[in-house]
């Protein structure tokens, strides 16, 4: 029970990586506060946790709206007295070269992927500072450190999250708050699967192409990232501060001959 007696808040926990992490955290003894904008999906995650004997609470909130996020943090702390682990997971993808992206699409991905890390952190950190304890996990991506065709808006947000993580760590180290980032490669989530099916005439060919990016020759699974999040949430990573953790199958540091 690596998270025994810990209270965790996961944004975007209705599906994909967020849901897998919520299930794993609960299995490891955490009380899981499930956040998602989609109430049905969020409550489904809670139901699955409870069916397995875990403890979970759903709180609907839009991570781009200050009042919504503030209320979420207040309700979570009211329910459990504290938040030990915050996993800023909510995010969306963006496709297109810079000249192809409309300003509205640019603003939307920036708001969800960057502001959606800033706001939950802003309203959770004070309680962690007061208790002098906490772990914050921010969802970045391996594209923060490599160039990838037609992903400029997504890369910009994930680079911002990585820089944000490092600066947050400097500010909050004195309060015994750890801030680290996850940098996944291509993870085959339901979102990615649906995107490929609706965007390409031959999604299977695209999947095979994506596999070649990884030295592993495979796409990652949500459970792969959930395991890394568990490590950062647990006391096992107590000496990791401001660090990027790669779960990319060898994208960043490897190259096939």
Secondary structure by P-SEA (a helix, b strand, c coil): cccccbbbbbccccccaaaaaaaaaaaaccccccccccaaaaaaaaaaaaaacccbbbbbbccccaaaaaaaaaaaaaacccccbbbcccccccccccccccaaaaaaaaaaaaaaaaaaaaaaaaaaaaaccbbbbbbbccccccccccaaaaaaaaaaaaaaaaaaaaacccccbbbbbbbbcccccaaaaaaaaaccccaaaaaaaaaaaccccccccaaaaaaaaaaaaccccccccbbbbbccccccccccc
